[in-house]
Amino acid sequence: MHEFKYKNNQLYCGNVRVESLAQRFGTPLYVYSHATLTDHFIKLRDAFSAIEPLICYSVKANSNLAILKALVKQGAGLDIVSGGELFRALKVGCPAKKIVYASVGKTDK
């Protein structure tokens, strides 16, 4: 499912004209589709369901809380590299057992 489509030479996200969002909120503007995001995650998860993987989204890639929450709600884990990202992961309700902390340059202190 892709919610981004052109109709009459205008880009839409679902039933919303992206230009109207730009006029309302200004540019640059990031527009996400919850339906597209979750659909793609579910397809990935289901493709590997036989081996029951923990699919982790990199918080570094996009730390938007709404995106993180949507993915966690579908069963995703989160890949983090900092205390700030840990805060965000916990804030969106990611279970600790689904948080992967992997980063270079960290010490025991």
Secondary structure, 3 states (H helix, E strand, C coil): CCCEEEECCEEEECCEEHHHHHHHHCCCCCCCCHHHHHHHHHHHHHHCHHHCCCCEEECCCCCCHHHHHHHHHCCCEEEECCHHHHHHHHHCCCCHHHEEECCCCCCCC
